[in-house]
Amino acid sequence: MSKRTGGCYCGALRYESDGDMLMKAACHCRECQYISGGSANMIAGVADDGFTYTKGAPAQYTRDDIDDAVTREFCGQCGSPMVSRVPATPGVIYVKVGSLDDPAEFGKPDVAIHTDDKFDFHAIADGVAQFGKLPG
């Protein structure tokens, strides 16, 4: 098990994640494109019970017009995305790699998901499994 830390751009929000990365992905869905500013969203799935905010409390947003919508947590001051909580995967949260203090710990994604939504300028590294939607 490994412990990692992270936070937002302005420093108002900090977290610790204790445990291994359960999955590493580049999500190309349209929703992630909005959150990332147009790119794929790099995410690391971690156990929810090993994740805690150590400074501040996140703002949250969940669309109310979509069934089983993802809840996105972000800094209410600077807007930095922190994590997503997905109803279909209880017990796992998805940390935004850019919020890690050491993003190099991520390495590269194991999978690229929702590639049906990707733009032509989105590059996927060689050897990364690709799925038009979600795997299996």
Backbone as numpy.savetxt, mean C-alpha at the origin, in Angstrom:
# Nx Ny Nz CAx CAy CAz Cx Cy Cz
11.31 -12.59 11.84 10.47 -11.40 11.84 11.35 -10.17 11.84
10.84 -9.17 11.20 11.59 -7.93 11.19 10.68 -6.76 11.53
11.26 -5.75 12.12 10.52 -4.55 12.48 10.92 -3.44 11.53
9.95 -2.71 11.06 10.24 -1.58 10.20 9.40 -0.39 10.68
9.86 0.79 10.32 9.19 2.02 10.73 8.91 2.87 9.49
8.01 3.80 9.67 7.68 4.70 8.58 6.84 5.85 9.06
6.50 6.71 8.12 5.68 7.85 8.46 5.41 8.72 7.25
4.81 9.85 7.53 4.40 10.76 6.46 5.48 11.79 6.16
5.25 12.57 5.15 6.19 13.58 4.68 6.45 14.67 5.73
5.41 15.10 6.44 5.58 16.21 7.40 5.99 15.74 8.79
5.92 14.44 9.06 6.34 13.92 10.35 5.24 13.84 11.40
4.03 14.24 11.06 2.93 14.22 12.03 2.43 12.81 12.32
2.70 11.88 11.43 2.20 10.51 11.55 3.37 9.55 11.45
3.49 8.64 12.41 4.56 7.64 12.44 3.94 6.29 12.76
4.59 5.20 12.27 4.12 3.86 12.57 5.28 2.89 12.72
4.97 1.73 13.29 5.88 0.59 13.35 5.13 -0.62 12.82
5.85 -1.47 12.12 5.29 -2.72 11.63 6.25 -3.83 12.06
5.73 -4.75 12.85 6.54 -5.84 13.38 6.10 -7.13 12.69
6.95 -7.67 11.86 6.62 -8.90 11.14 7.09 -8.83 9.71
7.05 -9.96 9.07 7.51 -10.08 7.70 6.51 -9.46 6.72
7.01 -9.09 5.56 6.13 -8.69 4.46 5.49 -9.97 3.92
4.18 -10.03 3.94 3.46 -11.21 3.49 3.34 -11.26 1.98
3.36 -10.11 1.35 3.33 -10.00 -0.11 3.86 -8.64 -0.49
4.39 -8.56 -1.71 4.91 -7.30 -2.25 4.33 -7.15 -3.65
3.64 -6.04 -3.88 2.95 -5.90 -5.16 3.02 -4.48 -5.70
2.87 -4.39 -7.01 2.62 -3.13 -7.70 1.18 -3.21 -8.17
0.33 -2.35 -7.61 -1.08 -2.36 -8.00 -1.31 -1.27 -9.03
-1.86 -1.67 -10.18 -2.10 -0.76 -11.29 -3.57 -0.36 -11.41
-4.41 -0.70 -10.42 -5.84 -0.38 -10.53 -6.05 1.13 -10.64
-7.15 1.51 -11.19 -7.43 2.94 -11.40 -7.45 3.70 -10.09
-7.97 3.09 -9.03 -8.03 3.75 -7.73 -6.61 4.06 -7.23
-5.69 3.11 -7.36 -4.30 3.34 -6.94 -3.63 4.40 -7.78
-4.01 4.50 -9.05 -3.44 5.55 -9.89 -3.82 6.94 -9.36
-5.05 7.07 -8.87 -5.45 8.34 -8.26 -4.58 8.64 -7.04
-4.40 7.65 -6.17 -3.67 7.83 -4.91 -2.20 8.12 -5.17
-1.61 7.48 -6.18 -0.18 7.61 -6.43 0.17 8.81 -7.31
-0.82 9.40 -7.93 -0.54 10.49 -8.85 -0.36 10.02 -10.29
-0.67 8.76 -10.56 -0.63 8.26 -11.93 0.18 7.01 -12.14
0.97 6.63 -11.17 1.79 5.43 -11.29 1.10 4.24 -10.64
1.76 3.10 -10.73 1.31 1.96 -9.93 1.59 2.29 -8.47
0.84 1.68 -7.58 1.01 1.87 -6.15 1.81 0.69 -5.61
2.97 0.95 -5.04 3.79 -0.11 -4.46 3.32 -0.37 -3.04
2.94 -1.62 -2.77 2.38 -1.97 -1.47 3.03 -3.23 -0.92
3.12 -3.27 0.40 3.61 -4.45 1.11 2.53 -4.89 2.08
2.04 -6.10 1.93 1.05 -6.64 2.85 1.73 -7.09 4.13
1.21 -6.62 5.26 1.73 -7.00 6.57 0.56 -7.37 7.48
0.86 -8.14 8.52 -0.18 -8.53 9.48 -0.67 -7.30 10.24
-1.96 -7.13 10.28 -2.58 -5.99 10.96 -2.21 -5.97 12.44
-2.11 -7.13 13.07 -1.83 -7.16 14.51 -0.39 -6.79 14.84
0.48 -6.66 13.84 1.85 -6.23 14.07 2.08 -4.77 13.69
1.01 -4.08 13.30 1.11 -2.70 12.83 0.49 -1.76 13.86
1.20 -0.67 14.17 0.64 0.32 15.09 1.14 1.71 14.76
0.27 2.68 14.91 0.70 4.07 14.78 1.34 4.47 16.10
2.52 5.08 16.02 3.26 5.48 17.22 3.20 6.99 17.44
2.75 7.73 16.44 2.59 9.19 16.57 1.45 9.62 15.67
0.52 10.33 16.24 -0.59 10.85 15.46 -1.63 9.79 15.15
-2.69 10.22 14.53 -3.77 9.33 14.09 -4.09 9.66 12.64
-4.26 8.63 11.81 -4.49 8.89 10.39 -5.90 9.39 10.11
-6.02 10.14 9.03 -7.32 10.41 8.45 -7.67 9.17 7.63
-8.96 8.95 7.40 -9.39 7.78 6.64 -10.40 8.22 5.58
-10.41 7.44 4.50 -11.41 7.65 3.47 -11.85 6.31 2.92
-13.16 6.09 2.88 -13.76 4.91 2.29 -14.90 5.37 1.39
-14.85 5.00 0.13 -15.95 5.37 -0.76 -17.22 4.67 -0.29
-18.34 5.39 -0.36 -19.60 4.80 0.08 -20.47 4.34 -1.10
-19.94 4.44 -2.31 -20.70 4.04 -3.49 -20.18 2.75 -4.12
-19.28 2.05 -3.42 -18.70 0.80 -3.91 -18.85 -0.26 -2.82
-19.31 -1.45 -3.21 -19.38 -2.55 -2.25 -17.97 -2.97 -1.85
-17.77 -3.28 -0.57 -16.48 -3.74 -0.04 -15.34 -2.80 -0.42
-15.59 -1.50 -0.30 -14.58 -0.50 -0.67 -13.39 -0.55 0.28
-12.24 -0.25 -0.27 -11.00 -0.17 0.49 -11.04 1.09 1.36
-10.51 0.98 2.58 -10.32 2.16 3.44 -8.87 2.58 3.31
-8.66 3.82 2.96 -7.31 4.36 2.80 -7.01 5.27 3.98
-5.83 5.07 4.57 -5.40 5.89 5.69 -4.24 6.77 5.23
-4.27 8.03 5.64 -3.29 9.00 5.17 -3.11 10.08 6.22
-2.06 10.87 6.07 -1.84 11.99 6.97 -2.84 13.10 6.64
-3.57 13.54 7.64 -4.53 14.62 7.45 -3.90 15.98 7.25
-2.59 16.10 7.53 -1.92 17.38 7.35 -1.25 17.49 5.98
-0.42 16.51 5.63 0.33 16.61 4.37 -0.23 15.71 3.26
-1.14 14.80 3.61 -1.79 13.96 2.61 -1.06 12.68 2.23
0.09 12.43 2.84 0.86 11.22 2.49 0.05 9.96 2.75
-0.06 9.07 1.76 -0.75 7.80 1.98 0.08 6.87 2.85
-0.57 6.19 3.80 0.11 5.30 4.73 -0.23 3.84 4.46
-1.51 3.48 4.56 -1.93 2.10 4.39 -3.30 2.04 3.75
-3.62 0.84 3.25 -4.98 0.52 2.81 -5.45 -0.68 3.59
-6.73 -0.67 3.93 -7.38 -1.81 4.59 -8.44 -2.34 3.63
-8.30 -3.62 3.28 -9.13 -4.23 2.25 -10.06 -5.26 2.90
-11.38 -5.07 2.81 -12.30 -5.99 3.46 -12.11 -7.45 3.05
-11.67 -7.69 1.81 -11.51 -9.07 1.32 -10.31 -9.78 1.96
-9.43 -9.05 2.62 -8.25 -9.66 3.24 -8.14 -9.22 4.71
-9.07 -9.68 5.55 -9.01 -9.29 6.96 -7.71 -9.78 7.60
-7.18 -8.98 8.51 -5.95 -9.35 9.20 -4.69 -8.92 8.47
-4.85 -8.39 7.25 -3.70 -7.90 6.48 -3.97 -6.45 6.12
-2.95 -5.61 6.27 -3.04 -4.24 5.76 -1.93 -4.05 4.75
-2.10 -3.06 3.91 -1.18 -2.83 2.81 -0.46 -1.50 3.02
0.79 -1.59 3.43 1.61 -0.42 3.68 2.10 0.16 2.36
2.01 1.46 2.22 2.53 2.14 1.03 4.04 2.23 1.16
4.74 1.67 0.21 6.20 1.54 0.28 6.88 2.90 0.43
6.35 3.93 -0.19 6.94 5.26 -0.07 6.91 5.82 1.33
6.07 5.27 2.20 6.00 5.75 3.59 7.03 5.08 4.50
7.70 4.03 4.01 8.71 3.35 4.83 9.93 4.24 5.01
10.55 4.19 6.19 11.79 4.92 6.40 12.89 4.40 5.49
12.86 3.10 5.21 13.85 2.49 4.32 13.12 1.73 3.22
12.66 2.44 2.19 11.92 1.77 1.12 12.72 0.67 0.42
14.03 0.69 0.52 14.86 -0.35 -0.11 14.57 -1.73 0.47
14.01 -1.78 1.69 13.64 -3.07 2.29 12.63 -3.82 1.42
11.86 -3.07 0.66 10.84 -3.66 -0.21 11.48 -4.49 -1.33
12.62 -4.04 -1.83 13.25 -4.74 -2.96 12.49 -4.43 -4.23
11.76 -5.40 -4.72 10.90 -5.19 -5.87 9.63 -6.00 -5.65
8.58 -5.67 -6.37 7.34 -6.42 -6.20 7.48 -7.86 -6.69
6.75 -8.75 -6.04 6.66 -10.13 -6.50 5.61 -10.27 -7.60
4.59 -9.40 -7.52 3.48 -9.45 -8.48 3.07 -8.04 -8.90
2.53 -7.95 -10.09 1.86 -6.75 -10.58 0.40 -7.13 -10.75
-0.48 -6.41 -10.06 -1.92 -6.74 -10.09 -2.70 -5.64 -10.79
-3.88 -6.00 -11.25 -4.77 -5.10 -11.98 -4.07 -4.48 -13.19
-3.28 -5.28 -13.87 -2.55 -4.77 -15.04 -3.48 -4.44 -16.21
-4.74 -4.90 -16.15 -5.70 -4.50 -17.19 -5.90 -2.99 -17.19
-5.64 -2.33 -16.05 -5.83 -0.89 -15.92 -4.56 -0.07 -16.15
-3.43 -0.74 -16.35 -2.17 0.00 -16.43 -2.08 0.81 -17.71
-1.31 1.89 -17.64 -1.03 2.72 -18.80 0.17 2.14 -19.54
0.32 2.50 -20.80 1.45 2.03 -21.60 2.80 2.44 -21.00
2.83 3.56 -20.29 4.10 4.03 -19.72 4.43 3.38 -18.38
3.58 2.52 -17.86 3.87 1.77 -16.63 4.79 0.60 -16.97
5.98 0.62 -16.42 6.93 -0.46 -16.65 6.78 -1.52 -15.57
6.88 -2.78 -15.96 6.86 -3.90 -15.02 8.20 -4.62 -15.18
8.90 -4.78 -14.07 10.23 -5.39 -14.10 10.16 -6.83 -14.60
11.22 -7.26 -15.24 11.33 -8.64 -15.70 11.21 -9.59 -14.50
10.52 -10.69 -14.71 10.38 -11.71 -13.68 9.26 -11.48 -12.69
8.53 -10.37 -12.83 7.42 -10.08 -11.94 6.14 -10.66 -12.55
5.47 -11.54 -11.80 4.23 -12.15 -12.27 3.18 -11.08 -12.47
2.41 -11.19 -13.55 1.40 -10.18 -13.88 0.01 -10.79 -13.88
-0.94 -10.04 -13.33 -2.33 -10.48 -13.27 -3.23 -9.33 -13.70
-4.11 -9.61 -14.65 -5.04 -8.60 -15.14 -5.93 -8.05 -14.06
-6.32 -8.88 -13.13 -7.12 -8.46 -11.96 -6.33 -8.88 -10.72
-6.93 -9.73 -9.90 -6.23 -10.29 -8.73 -5.89 -11.75 -9.00
-4.80 -12.24 -8.45 -4.45 -13.66 -8.65 -5.47 -14.57 -7.98
-5.74 -15.68 -8.63 -6.54 -16.79 -8.13 -7.64 -16.40 -7.24
